[in-house]
Amino acid sequence: MRAELDEKLRIVQDRIDDRQEISITYFQPDDKKDGGAYITATGCVKKIDEYERVVVMVDGAKIPIEEIIEINAELFNDADGILV
């Protein structure tokens, strides 16, 4: 599963200038107690920061790459059948 997510992030990075809308589902730990919640952020990716290991959305949201569990976008259907 991690390999598929890494491939999707690579495709997003390659087409970042296209400003395509994507949905990223990730786990957000609770700062005050054990547990957390699954969040889905939808929008355009501004950049993927390899050093900080976060996806930065246009709205300023920072999504930790290690917490991502799913990435969906129309652009994956156009990626020469690599991902669906």
C-alpha positions as CSV (number, residue, x, y, z in Angstrom):
1,M,0.0,0.0,0.0
2,R,2.9,2.4,0.8
3,A,4.3,1.8,-2.6
4,E,1.0,2.8,-4.3
5,L,0.8,6.0,-2.1
6,D,4.4,6.9,-3.0
7,E,3.6,6.4,-6.7
8,K,0.5,8.6,-6.4
9,L,2.6,11.3,-4.6
10,R,5.2,11.1,-7.4
11,I,2.4,11.6,-10.0
12,V,1.1,14.6,-8.0
13,Q,4.6,16.1,-7.8
14,D,5.1,15.6,-11.6
15,R,1.9,17.4,-12.3
16,I,1.9,20.0,-9.5
17,D,1.7,22.9,-11.9
18,D,-1.6,21.6,-13.3
19,R,-3.2,22.5,-10.0
20,Q,-5.5,19.5,-10.1
21,E,-7.9,18.9,-7.2
22,I,-7.1,15.9,-5.1
23,S,-8.5,14.3,-1.9
24,I,-6.1,13.1,0.7
25,T,-7.3,11.0,3.7
26,Y,-5.0,10.9,6.6
27,F,-4.9,10.2,10.3
28,Q,-4.6,13.2,12.6
29,P,-3.5,12.2,16.2
30,D,-5.3,13.8,19.1
31,D,-2.8,16.1,21.0
32,K,-4.5,15.7,24.3
33,K,-5.3,11.9,24.5
34,D,-4.7,8.6,22.7
35,G,-6.4,8.2,19.4
36,G,-7.3,10.7,16.8
37,A,-9.5,11.1,13.7
38,Y,-9.3,10.3,10.0
39,I,-9.5,13.6,8.0
40,T,-10.1,14.0,4.3
41,A,-8.6,17.2,2.8
42,T,-9.7,18.2,-0.7
43,G,-7.9,20.9,-2.7
44,C,-4.8,21.6,-4.8
45,V,-1.3,20.7,-3.7
46,K,1.0,23.7,-3.4
47,K,4.2,21.6,-2.9
48,I,5.5,18.3,-1.5
49,D,8.2,19.0,1.1
50,E,10.5,16.0,1.1
51,Y,12.6,17.5,3.9
52,E,9.7,18.0,6.3
53,R,7.8,15.0,4.9
54,V,4.6,16.9,4.4
55,V,2.2,17.7,1.6
56,V,1.4,21.4,1.6
57,M,-2.0,22.3,0.3
58,V,-2.8,25.7,-1.4
59,D,-5.0,26.6,1.6
60,G,-1.9,26.2,3.9
61,A,-2.8,22.8,5.4
62,K,0.2,20.6,6.0
63,I,-0.4,16.8,5.8
64,P,2.3,14.5,7.2
65,I,3.2,12.0,4.5
66,E,3.5,9.2,7.0
67,E,-0.1,9.7,8.1
68,I,-1.6,9.5,4.6
69,I,-3.8,6.4,4.0
70,E,-5.4,7.3,0.7
71,I,-5.1,9.7,-2.2
72,N,-7.7,10.1,-4.9
73,A,-7.7,12.4,-7.9
74,E,-9.0,12.4,-11.5
75,L,-5.5,12.8,-12.7
76,F,-4.7,9.2,-11.7
77,N,-7.2,8.0,-14.3
78,D,-5.1,10.0,-16.9
79,A,-1.7,8.6,-15.9
80,D,-1.4,6.1,-18.8
81,G,-3.4,3.5,-16.8
82,I,-0.8,3.3,-14.1
83,L,-3.2,3.8,-11.3
84,V,-7.0,3.7,-11.1
